[in-house]
């Protein structure tokens, strides 16, 4: 069965938002993940099961956790039916931003 991939929609900050707001970047992957899951009509439990994650891990993902494991990122991108490269790229940007904020 062939599934077409869609582009991951990431709502970048508008001109009137605080561009320097670190919380936006910290949660960019979380927001995009939740939005896409909802577009697909998946519950958290169903999405987690499809990705091979615990429901609590998916809840953490939508709260800002960024997985490190390539297999986990691949499974999430596949579950969301989005381009793996886009999902990996956004995850990398968020991870770098989170690390920068911690230093």
Secondary structure, 3 states (H helix, E strand, C coil): CCCCCECCCCCCCCCCCCCCCHHHHHCHHHHHHHHHHHHCCCCHHHHHHHHCCCHHHHHHHHCCCCCCCHHHHHHHHHHHCECHHHHHHHHHHHHHHHHHHHC
